[in-house]
Amino acid sequence: MFPKRIFTTLSHSRGIRKKLVAGVLSASLMSSTALAHTNSIGYVGDGNGGLNFWYGNWHGMAFNEAEIKITHPDGTTSIDAFDLLSQNSPAGLISGVNFYTSDGTQLVPYDPTGATNGGTTQESYVWQGLNYTLTPGTYTFTYIPLGDAESSWPNSSPTADWDPMDQVIRSLTITLTQNDIDGDANNNGILDINEVAAGAASGPTVVSQGSSQVIGYVAVAGGVIQIIQRTQTDTTWDNMSDGTTANQQSTVANLPDWTGRVDQITTAQDAINAITRSIEFDGPSVIRADHKYDNGMKGDTKGLSFGATRQNDDGIVVGGGVATLTTDLKNDSDSVEAQTKTFTASIGKQFDFAYAEAQVQRSSTTYDVSRTIGDFSNQSSTKGSDTKISLMLDKNINDNLSVITGVTRGKQTVAGYTETGSVQSARTVEKSSENYTYGTVGGNLNLGLLDLSVVHHTDGVNELSAGISKETDRVTWEIGVKRSMTDLGNSNSLNAGLNIKF
């Protein structure tokens, strides 16, 4: 046996080419199994037209020894000393694809546990190799240990580190494809050196890559709008040969927010209030109003009202009535439909200089809402009420002009509800209850056939109206138009009816 430092010098300086010598390799050149440490064989294309051929041993000493013979497709041969050395398994060795051991009769997939060859293989710890520049074709690689007839040192003996474990491990015949040479021995489109890192040849290999994209949503309340904050998480990973995953990597990016309005019920309340606060319950009437709001919602209210008043000889006026209204408002994919029933009762006193009246009114409404935000949609149904008491005084200035003053106090409620539809944006809204008070001031001008009035309410509502009336002994015919302007938008209504005297 050569001292290691002497052999290392010889192995790096040796590089001869010989023709193939036919015959059977002599088993007498092999040392005992107990000393046989060369136990793995493999190859890796470097992606640049080169191929690294490797032998591994399960000893811990790191030095080059012996030679390797290559037989080319045309039958020519060459024998060269190993000149690559690694104490980590070379990157790209994939068990059963380009990395093997021996079971004594044939090459089998390399397994450091010995499972593939009856438990006789231990894990390789040191690799020596040689780089070739090759083209596709069938090649045979043969390990030439010290003392072999073809060895440059036929009278020497192999060390325990590099003595082959058996005759099978000495030779590998392969038909190299361009993919093998390019570094993709398993033909999966991934470079072998990227599938199995240096030092990882004994572990599972990458068989494919997976990816996923997850969008996350967070709903945030923003007053009359809802905000959906969005994040996109892109994840990639390697699917391993043992069914596990590895090398998972994720990136998170913020996507533009989605916004959507949630004030459909509030808008419908405003539209209904524009009608109910000024209905004249003094006969059957047909009601029609068009609404247009700053939040983009628009639509109409249609309905009927019926009422009657009766005045006694003392000037006491008693009245009452009922109205049914249907309000539909839309904005693209958002909509609200409200069904309202209003009941009223009033008592008044006719003086020579004025008319004073107290009125109680209660409105009950059901709301059906549909709204969208981004790709999500939600629906809800709930009920609400509006109860108010008004005191009004219509004071005559002269035969044609009167001044209107008054005060209204009321309470408006909406029952709590939970939206259905997309869970990402669904809201649970608690019951709401609001007490309100507003004053009224205005004027009315009677021009005979035509009545004009201007009214301001201190809650921000202004009304302009004009009416034409025709009175007979028992019936007064009336047609009126009104424009109601609020902080949210405008409503234009038409009322046509008659007043029957009792």
C-alpha positions as CSV (number, residue, x, y, z in Angstrom):
1,M,0.0,0.0,0.0
2,F,1.3,3.4,-0.9
3,P,1.5,6.1,1.7
4,K,-1.4,8.5,1.1
5,R,0.6,11.5,0.3
6,I,2.8,9.5,-2.2
7,F,-0.3,8.0,-3.9
8,T,-2.0,11.3,-4.2
9,T,0.9,12.7,-6.2
10,L,0.9,9.7,-8.4
11,S,-2.9,9.7,-9.0
12,H,-2.9,13.4,-10.1
13,S,0.0,13.0,-12.4
14,R,-1.2,9.8,-14.0
15,G,-3.4,10.1,-17.1
16,I,-2.9,7.4,-19.7
17,R,-5.1,5.9,-22.4
18,K,-5.2,2.2,-23.2
19,K,-7.2,0.0,-25.5
20,L,-9.8,-2.3,-23.9
21,V,-8.2,-5.5,-22.6
22,A,-10.7,-8.4,-22.9
23,G,-11.0,-10.9,-20.1
24,V,-12.5,-11.4,-16.7
25,L,-11.5,-9.1,-13.9
26,S,-9.7,-11.1,-11.2
27,A,-11.4,-11.5,-7.9
28,S,-8.0,-12.1,-6.3
29,L,-7.2,-8.4,-6.7
30,M,-10.1,-7.6,-4.3
31,S,-9.5,-7.5,-0.6
32,S,-12.0,-9.0,1.9
33,T,-15.5,-7.7,2.3
34,A,-14.6,-6.4,5.7
35,L,-12.2,-4.0,4.0
36,A,-14.4,-3.2,1.0
37,H,-15.4,0.4,1.3
38,T,-16.2,1.6,-2.2
39,N,-19.9,1.1,-2.2
40,S,-21.7,3.7,-4.5
41,I,-21.5,4.8,-8.1
42,G,-23.1,7.7,-9.9
43,Y,-23.0,10.4,-12.5
44,V,-24.2,14.0,-12.9
45,G,-24.4,16.2,-16.0
46,D,-23.0,19.7,-15.3
47,G,-25.3,21.4,-17.8
48,N,-22.4,22.5,-20.0
49,G,-21.7,19.4,-21.9
50,G,-19.7,17.8,-19.2
51,L,-20.4,14.7,-17.0
52,N,-19.0,14.1,-13.6
53,F,-18.6,10.4,-12.8
54,W,-18.4,9.5,-9.1
55,Y,-17.5,6.7,-6.8
56,G,-18.2,6.9,-3.1
57,N,-16.9,5.0,-0.1
58,W,-18.1,4.7,3.5
59,H,-14.8,5.5,5.1
60,G,-14.0,8.9,6.5
61,M,-10.6,9.5,5.0
62,A,-10.6,11.9,2.0
63,F,-8.0,11.2,-0.7
64,N,-7.9,10.1,-4.3
65,E,-6.9,6.6,-5.3
66,A,-7.1,4.4,-8.3
67,E,-8.4,5.1,-11.8
68,I,-11.4,4.8,-14.0
69,K,-11.7,3.4,-17.5
70,I,-14.3,4.6,-20.0
71,T,-15.3,2.6,-23.1
72,H,-16.8,4.9,-25.8
73,P,-19.6,4.0,-28.2
74,D,-17.0,3.4,-30.9
75,G,-15.1,0.9,-28.7
76,T,-12.1,3.1,-27.9
77,T,-11.1,3.3,-24.2
78,S,-9.1,5.5,-21.9
79,I,-7.9,5.1,-18.3
80,D,-7.5,8.2,-16.2
81,A,-6.8,8.8,-12.5
82,F,-9.5,10.3,-10.3
83,D,-8.9,14.0,-9.8
84,L,-12.2,15.2,-8.1
85,L,-12.7,14.8,-4.4
86,S,-15.6,15.6,-2.1
87,Q,-16.5,14.9,1.5
88,N,-20.1,15.9,0.8
89,S,-22.3,13.9,-1.6
90,P,-22.1,15.7,-4.9
91,A,-25.2,17.7,-5.9
92,G,-27.5,16.0,-8.3
93,L,-27.1,12.3,-7.3
94,I,-30.6,10.8,-7.4
95,S,-31.1,7.3,-6.0
96,G,-32.2,4.8,-8.7
97,V,-31.8,7.4,-11.5
98,N,-28.1,8.2,-11.6
99,F,-26.9,6.8,-8.2
100,Y,-26.5,3.2,-7.3
101,T,-25.0,0.5,-5.0
102,S,-24.6,-3.2,-5.4
103,D,-26.6,-6.2,-4.0
104,G,-23.9,-8.6,-5.1
105,T,-25.5,-9.5,-8.4
106,Q,-26.7,-6.2,-9.9
107,L,-26.7,-2.5,-9.3
108,V,-29.7,-1.3,-7.3
109,P,-30.8,2.2,-6.1
110,Y,-28.5,3.6,-3.5
111,D,-30.0,3.6,0.0
112,P,-27.7,4.6,3.0
113,T,-29.8,2.2,5.2
114,G,-28.9,-0.8,3.1
115,A,-32.6,-1.5,2.4
116,T,-32.0,-2.0,-1.3
117,N,-29.2,-4.6,-1.0
118,G,-29.9,-6.7,2.1
119,G,-28.3,-4.3,4.6
120,T,-24.8,-4.6,3.3
121,T,-24.4,-1.0,2.3
122,Q,-23.5,1.8,4.7
123,E,-23.8,5.5,3.9
124,S,-21.1,6.9,1.6
125,Y,-19.0,9.7,3.2
126,V,-16.3,10.5,0.6
127,W,-16.6,10.7,-3.2
128,Q,-13.9,10.8,-5.9
129,G,-14.6,11.5,-9.5
130,L,-13.6,12.5,-13.0
131,N,-15.1,15.0,-15.4
132,Y,-15.7,14.0,-19.0
133,T,-16.8,15.9,-22.1
134,L,-19.2,13.5,-23.9
135,T,-21.9,13.2,-26.5
136,P,-25.0,11.0,-26.4
137,G,-24.3,7.3,-26.7
138,T,-23.7,4.1,-24.8
139,Y,-20.7,4.2,-22.4
140,T,-19.2,1.8,-19.9
141,F,-17.4,3.1,-16.9
142,T,-15.1,0.6,-15.0
143,Y,-13.4,1.2,-11.7
144,I,-9.6,0.2,-11.9
145,P,-8.4,-0.3,-8.3
146,L,-4.7,-0.5,-7.3
147,G,-3.3,-4.0,-8.2
148,D,-5.6,-4.5,-11.2
149,A,-4.0,-5.8,-14.4
150,E,-5.0,-2.5,-16.1
151,S,-3.9,-0.3,-13.2
152,S,-0.9,1.9,-13.5
153,W,0.2,0.3,-10.3
154,P,-0.4,-3.5,-10.9
155,N,1.8,-4.5,-8.0
156,S,0.0,-2.4,-5.4
157,S,-3.0,-3.2,-3.2
158,P,-6.0,-1.0,-2.7
159,T,-6.5,0.7,0.6
160,A,-9.5,-0.2,2.8
161,D,-11.1,3.2,1.8
162,W,-11.2,2.5,-1.9
163,D,-11.3,-1.3,-2.2
164,P,-14.5,-2.1,-4.2
165,M,-17.2,-3.9,-2.2
166,D,-17.7,-6.4,-5.1
167,Q,-17.3,-6.9,-8.8
168,V,-20.7,-5.4,-9.6
169,I,-19.9,-2.0,-8.2
170,R,-16.9,-1.8,-10.5
171,S,-18.8,-1.3,-13.7
172,L,-21.7,0.8,-15.0
173,T,-22.9,0.7,-18.6
174,I,-25.3,3.5,-19.5
175,T,-26.8,5.0,-22.6
176,L,-26.4,8.7,-22.1
177,T,-29.1,11.0,-23.5
178,Q,-28.7,14.7,-24.1
179,N,-30.8,15.3,-21.0
180,D,-28.3,13.2,-18.9
181,I,-25.5,15.3,-20.2
182,D,-27.5,18.5,-19.7
183,G,-28.1,17.6,-16.1
184,D,-31.7,16.3,-16.1
185,A,-31.3,12.6,-15.7
186,N,-34.9,12.0,-14.6
187,N,-36.3,14.1,-17.4
188,N,-38.6,16.2,-15.2
189,G,-37.4,19.6,-16.4
190,I,-35.5,20.4,-13.2
191,L,-31.7,20.4,-13.1
192,D,-30.6,17.4,-11.0
193,I,-28.2,19.7,-9.0
194,N,-31.3,21.8,-8.0
195,E,-33.3,18.7,-7.0
196,V,-30.6,17.2,-4.7
197,A,-28.3,19.6,-3.0
198,A,-24.7,18.8,-2.1
199,G,-24.6,16.6,0.9
200,A,-28.2,15.4,0.4
201,A,-27.9,12.4,-1.9
202,S,-29.1,10.0,0.7
203,G,-32.4,11.9,1.3
204,P,-35.6,12.1,-0.8
205,T,-35.5,13.8,-4.2
206,V,-37.6,16.5,-5.8
207,V,-40.2,14.9,-8.2
208,S,-42.2,18.1,-9.0
209,Q,-42.9,21.5,-7.9
210,G,-46.2,22.8,-6.5
211,S,-47.7,26.3,-6.1
212,S,-50.7,28.0,-4.6
213,Q,-52.2,31.4,-4.5
214,V,-54.4,32.5,-1.5
215,I,-56.3,35.8,-1.3
216,G,-57.0,37.0,2.2
217,Y,-59.8,39.3,3.1
218,V,-60.3,41.6,6.1
219,A,-63.6,43.6,6.4
220,V,-63.3,47.0,7.9
221,A,-66.2,49.3,8.8
222,G,-65.9,52.8,7.3
223,G,-69.1,54.6,8.2
224,V,-71.5,54.5,5.2
225,I,-69.0,52.3,3.3
226,Q,-67.4,48.9,4.0
227,I,-63.7,48.3,3.1
228,I,-62.4,44.9,2.2
229,Q,-58.6,44.9,2.6
230,R,-57.0,42.2,0.4
231,T,-53.6,40.4,0.5
232,Q,-52.3,37.8,-2.0
233,T,-50.0,35.1,-0.7
234,D,-48.1,33.1,-3.4
235,T,-46.5,29.9,-2.2
236,T,-44.2,27.5,-4.0
237,W,-42.7,24.2,-2.7
238,D,-40.9,21.1,-3.9
239,N,-42.8,17.8,-3.9
240,M,-40.4,15.1,-2.6
241,S,-40.1,11.4,-3.6
242,D,-41.2,10.3,-0.1
243,G,-44.4,12.2,-0.3
244,T,-43.2,15.2,1.8
245,T,-42.7,18.8,0.7
246,A,-39.7,21.0,1.1
247,N,-38.3,24.4,0.3
248,Q,-41.6,26.2,0.8
249,Q,-41.4,29.9,0.1
250,S,-44.1,32.5,0.3
251,T,-44.5,36.1,-0.8
252,V,-47.3,38.4,0.4
253,A,-48.5,41.4,-1.6
254,N,-51.2,43.9,-0.8
255,L,-53.9,44.2,-3.4
256,P,-56.1,47.3,-3.9
257,D,-59.0,47.6,-1.4
258,W,-62.6,46.9,-2.3
259,T,-65.2,49.4,-1.1
260,G,-68.9,49.2,-1.1
261,R,-71.8,51.2,0.4
262,V,-73.8,50.0,3.3
263,D,-76.3,52.9,3.6
264,Q,-79.1,51.4,1.6
265,I,-81.6,51.4,4.5
266,T,-80.6,55.0,5.5
267,T,-81.3,56.1,2.0
268,A,-84.6,54.4,1.9
269,Q,-85.6,56.0,5.2
270,D,-84.9,59.4,3.7
271,A,-87.0,58.7,0.6
272,I,-89.9,57.5,2.8
273,N,-89.7,60.4,5.1
274,A,-89.9,62.8,2.2
275,I,-93.3,61.4,1.5
276,T,-94.8,60.7,4.9
277,R,-94.0,64.1,6.5
278,S,-96.2,66.0,4.1
279,I,-99.1,63.6,3.1
280,E,-102.5,65.3,3.2
281,F,-104.8,62.7,4.7
282,D,-108.0,64.4,3.5
283,G,-109.2,62.0,0.8
284,P,-108.1,59.2,-1.5
285,S,-104.8,60.1,-3.3
286,V,-102.4,58.5,-5.7
287,I,-98.7,59.2,-4.9
288,R,-95.7,59.0,-7.1
289,A,-92.2,60.3,-6.3
290,D,-88.8,60.0,-8.0
291,H,-85.6,60.0,-5.9
292,K,-82.0,60.7,-6.7
293,Y,-79.2,60.6,-4.1
294,D,-75.6,61.7,-3.9
295,N,-74.5,58.1,-3.1
296,G,-75.6,57.0,-6.6
297,M,-78.9,55.4,-5.6
298,K,-82.0,56.4,-7.4
299,G,-85.5,55.1,-7.9
300,D,-89.1,55.8,-7.0
301,T,-91.9,55.6,-4.5
302,K,-95.4,54.6,-5.5
303,G,-98.5,54.4,-3.3
304,L,-102.0,55.2,-2.2
305,S,-103.3,57.1,0.7
306,F,-106.8,57.5,2.1
307,G,-108.0,59.9,4.7
308,A,-110.9,62.0,5.9
309,T,-111.5,65.0,8.1
310,R,-114.6,66.3,9.8
311,Q,-115.2,69.7,11.3
312,N,-118.0,70.5,13.8
313,D,-119.8,73.7,14.5
314,D,-117.1,74.8,17.0
315,G,-114.4,74.6,14.5
316,I,-112.9,71.3,15.8
317,V,-111.4,69.3,13.0
318,V,-110.8,65.5,13.5
319,G,-109.0,63.5,10.9
320,G,-107.3,60.3,10.2
321,G,-105.9,58.2,7.4
322,V,-103.7,55.4,6.1
323,A,-101.1,55.1,3.3
324,T,-99.3,52.2,1.7
325,L,-96.0,53.0,-0.1
326,T,-93.5,50.9,-2.1
327,T,-90.0,52.4,-2.5
328,D,-87.4,50.9,-4.9
329,L,-83.9,52.3,-5.0
330,K,-80.9,51.0,-7.0
331,N,-77.3,51.7,-7.7
332,D,-75.7,49.2,-10.1
333,S,-75.7,46.0,-8.1
334,D,-77.0,47.6,-4.9
335,S,-80.7,47.8,-4.2
336,V,-83.3,48.3,-1.5
337,E,-87.0,47.7,-1.5
338,A,-89.1,49.1,1.3
339,Q,-92.8,48.4,2.0
340,T,-94.3,51.1,4.2
341,K,-97.7,51.4,6.0
342,T,-98.5,54.7,7.6
343,F,-101.3,55.5,10.0
344,T,-102.2,59.0,11.2
345,A,-104.7,60.7,13.4
346,S,-105.1,64.4,13.9
347,I,-107.1,67.0,15.8
348,G,-107.3,70.6,14.9
349,K,-109.0,73.9,15.7
350,Q,-110.1,76.4,13.1
351,F,-109.7,80.0,14.3
352,D,-110.6,83.2,12.5
353,F,-106.9,84.0,12.2
354,A,-105.2,80.6,12.1
355,Y,-105.5,76.8,12.0
356,A,-103.8,74.8,14.7
357,E,-103.4,71.0,14.5
358,A,-101.8,68.2,16.5
359,Q,-101.0,65.0,14.6
360,V,-99.7,61.5,15.5
361,Q,-98.2,59.4,12.8
362,R,-96.7,55.9,12.9
363,S,-95.0,54.2,9.9
364,S,-93.9,50.6,9.8
365,T,-91.5,49.5,7.1
366,T,-89.9,46.2,5.9
367,Y,-86.6,46.5,4.1
368,D,-85.0,44.0,1.7
369,V,-81.5,44.9,0.8
370,S,-79.0,43.5,-1.7
371,R,-75.5,44.9,-2.1
372,T,-72.1,44.0,-3.6
373,I,-68.5,44.7,-2.7
374,G,-65.8,43.5,-5.1
375,D,-66.6,39.9,-6.0
376,F,-68.9,39.5,-2.9
377,S,-72.6,40.0,-2.5
378,N,-74.8,40.1,0.6
379,Q,-78.6,40.2,1.3
380,S,-80.6,41.2,4.3
381,S,-84.1,41.7,5.5
382,T,-85.3,43.7,8.5
383,K,-88.1,45.9,9.9
384,G,-88.2,49.5,11.1
385,S,-90.6,52.0,12.5
386,D,-91.0,55.8,12.7
387,T,-93.4,57.3,15.3
388,K,-93.8,61.1,15.6
389,I,-96.0,63.8,17.0
390,S,-96.3,67.2,15.3
391,L,-97.8,70.5,16.5
392,M,-98.4,72.9,13.6
393,L,-99.9,76.4,13.3
394,D,-100.9,78.0,10.0
395,K,-101.4,81.7,10.8
396,N,-103.2,84.0,8.3
397,I,-101.3,87.1,7.4
398,N,-104.1,88.2,5.0
399,D,-106.6,86.4,2.7
400,N,-103.8,85.1,0.5
401,L,-100.8,84.6,2.7
402,S,-100.2,82.5,5.8
403,V,-97.1,81.6,7.9
404,I,-96.5,78.0,9.0
405,T,-94.7,77.2,12.2
406,G,-94.4,74.0,14.1
407,V,-92.4,71.4,16.0
408,T,-92.1,67.6,15.5
409,R,-90.7,65.0,17.9
410,G,-90.2,61.4,17.0
411,K,-88.4,58.1,17.3
412,Q,-87.0,56.0,14.5
413,T,-85.9,52.4,14.9
414,V,-84.4,49.6,12.8
415,A,-84.3,46.0,14.1
416,G,-80.9,44.2,14.2
417,Y,-80.1,41.8,11.4
418,T,-77.4,39.5,10.0
419,E,-76.6,39.5,6.3
420,T,-76.5,36.3,4.2
421,G,-74.4,35.7,1.2
422,S,-70.6,36.0,1.1
423,V,-69.2,35.3,4.5
424,Q,-66.1,37.5,3.9
425,S,-68.2,40.6,3.8
426,A,-71.4,39.7,5.7
427,R,-72.2,42.1,8.5
428,T,-74.1,41.7,11.7
429,V,-75.9,45.0,12.5
430,E,-77.3,45.7,15.9
431,K,-80.7,47.3,16.5
432,S,-80.7,51.1,16.1
433,S,-82.9,53.6,17.8
434,E,-82.8,57.4,17.3
435,N,-84.9,60.1,18.9
436,Y,-85.2,63.3,16.9
437,T,-86.7,66.8,17.1
438,Y,-87.0,69.4,14.4
439,G,-88.8,72.7,14.0
440,T,-90.7,73.8,10.9
441,V,-91.1,77.3,9.5
442,G,-92.6,78.3,6.1
443,G,-95.2,80.2,4.2
444,N,-98.1,79.5,2.0
445,L,-99.4,81.7,-0.8
446,N,-103.0,81.2,-2.0
447,L,-103.5,82.5,-5.5
448,G,-107.0,81.1,-5.9
449,L,-106.6,78.1,-8.2
450,L,-102.9,77.8,-7.4
451,D,-101.3,77.3,-4.0
452,L,-97.5,77.8,-3.5
453,S,-95.6,76.9,-0.3
454,V,-92.0,77.0,0.9
455,V,-91.1,75.1,4.1
456,H,-87.9,74.7,5.9
457,H,-87.3,72.0,8.6
458,T,-84.4,72.4,11.0
459,D,-83.3,68.8,10.4
460,G,-82.0,70.0,7.0
461,V,-85.0,69.2,4.8
462,N,-86.4,72.0,2.5
463,E,-89.6,71.6,0.6
464,L,-91.1,73.5,-2.4
465,S,-94.6,72.7,-3.5
466,A,-97.3,73.9,-5.8
467,G,-100.9,72.7,-6.0
468,I,-104.0,73.2,-8.1
469,S,-107.4,72.7,-6.4
470,K,-111.0,72.9,-7.4
471,E,-113.7,73.0,-4.7
472,T,-117.4,72.1,-5.0
473,D,-120.0,71.7,-2.4
474,R,-119.0,68.2,-1.4
475,V,-115.6,67.5,-3.0
476,T,-112.3,69.3,-3.5
477,W,-110.1,68.1,-6.4
478,E,-106.4,68.5,-5.8
479,I,-103.2,68.0,-7.8
480,G,-99.9,68.9,-6.3
481,V,-96.2,68.6,-7.0
482,K,-93.4,68.9,-4.5
483,R,-89.6,68.9,-4.4
484,S,-88.0,67.8,-1.2
485,M,-84.2,68.5,-0.7
486,T,-82.2,66.8,2.0
487,D,-78.6,66.4,2.9
488,L,-78.6,63.0,1.1
489,G,-80.4,63.9,-2.1
490,N,-83.6,65.1,-3.8
491,S,-87.1,63.8,-4.3
492,N,-89.8,65.0,-6.7
493,S,-93.3,63.8,-6.0
494,L,-96.8,64.1,-7.6
495,N,-100.0,63.8,-5.6
496,A,-103.5,63.6,-7.1
497,G,-106.6,63.2,-5.0
498,L,-109.9,64.5,-3.8
499,N,-111.2,65.6,-0.5
500,I,-114.7,64.5,0.4
501,K,-116.6,66.7,2.9
502,F,-118.7,65.0,5.5
